[in-house]
């Protein structure tokens, strides 16, 4: 456990890159949207969703990739085991996802109480996904941030192990899985059932699916890092 904490602290040697950069990017997106909404009429702005909150989720994907990409070789040369490195890096990402998810839920609560920051802007509210009570917003945000961070970790590990060819093959393989799934559903004539499943899926149900996906990605990354060389 102490090694895990040391690995997490190792990633925080330059804390602003991981702790502050996602919020800086989000703040820039928020300010741009706030200026835009302040210049349109209340009628036009009513019930308007910006989608700008997606920037912090994209940043967690980037952080997951960069955290492993820049630190894995040096960490292994310091004698840190692959298992400890992976566990510490993943634990840091999960902790950051929980804290930042809570921050997003708090900002959404402020947005609701101020009628969209006074300009009817729905920046932190996203229809269906982030539109429920604060605790569900926190849970969904937490899981969504974590799944992107963990996916970024796995992609970086694949790249470290097999270089550019491996990264391309990893990406192509994912598209191939999606294509095969589409073909199978089409062959079985099951698009109606698939449609009913997703239209009946609640935000809490989607969060559960993402949590399961996070567990699968963690397992995949752990299996891949065991044979990484530097």
C-alpha positions, -999 to +999 in steps of 0.1 A: +000+000+000+028+024+008+043+017-027+010+026-042+010+060-024+046+066-035+036+060-071+007+084-068+030+110-052+054+104-080+027+114-105+021+146-085+057+159-087+042+185-112+008+188-096-007+214-118-006+192-149-029+166-133-048+186-106-053+220-122-051+216-160-086+199-164-102+227-144-083+254-163-096+240-196-131+236-182-130+272-169-120+286-203-149+267-219-172+279-193-162+316-197-165+314-235-200+299-232-210+324-205-200+353-227-220+339-256-251+333-235-249+367-219-252+383-254-284+364-265-319+370-253-334+350-225-359+334-248-333+322-272-311+309-243-338+290-225-332+253-221-299+256-240-273+230-233-237+238-243-219+205-240-188+224-228-185+202-197-172+175-220-138+192-220-129+179-185-138+144-195-115+146-226-088+160-203-090+129-181-085+107-212-054+128-220-041+126-184-045+089-184-024+086-215+002+111-205+006+098-169+017+064-182+035+077-213+058+100-196+065+082-163+064+044-168+100+039-181+115+060-153+094+044-126+105+009-137+141+019-137+137+030-101+127-005-092+090-001-089+072-033-098+047-032-127+019-043-104+026-015-079+030+011-106-003+002-122-022+000-089-008+034-078-015+051-111-050+037-113-058+046-076-047+082-083-070+084-113-100+069-094-094+093-065-092+123-088-124+111-106-142+110-073-131+144-061-136+161-095-169+144-099-180+159-066-169+193-079-190+189-110-220+180-089-215+211-067-212+233-098-244+218-112-262+226-080-251+262-082-261+263-118-296+251-109-300+276-080-289+306-102-312+297-131-282+289-153-258+315-140-284+342-146-284+337-184-303+304-187-271+285-196-270+248-189-233+241-188-230+214-161-264+198-169-266+173-197-299+159-208-305+123-196-269+117-184-263+146-159-298+159-152-307+141-119-301+147-082-267+158-071-256+123-058-265+107-092-246+135-110-216+128-088-217+091-093-221+093-131-194+120-133-171+099-111-175+068-132-173+086-166-141+103-156-126+071-143-135+051-174-118+076-196-087+078-174-083+041-172-088+037-210-061+063-215-038+043-192-044+011-212-038+028-245-005+043-233+006+009-220-002-008-253+018+019-271+047+014-247+047-023-253+042-024-290+050+011-302+030+028-330+021-004-347+006-017-315-014+015-309-028+014-344-037-023-341-053-016-307-075+011-322-084-009-353-093-039-331-118-018-312-134-006-344-135-042-356-153-053-324-179-026-330-183-036-366-188-072-358-213-063-331-233-042-357-232-070-382-244-096-357-272-074-346-282-068-382-280-105-390-302-114-361-326-086-369-323-074-333-321-036-338-355-032-323-345-050-291-313-030-289-332+002-293-357-008-266-328-016-243-311+017-246-342+038-246-353+021-214-319+025-198-318+051-170-289+073-161-282+050-131-283+020-154-258+036-178-236+045-149-236+008-139-226-002-174-197+023-174-186+009-140-185-026-155-166-012-185-141+004-161-135-029-144-128-046-177-104-019-188-086-021-155-082-059-161-070-054-196-044-028-186-032-049-158-027-079-181-009-058-207+016-040-183+029-073-169+051-078-200+060-042-207+098-036-211+117-004-210 
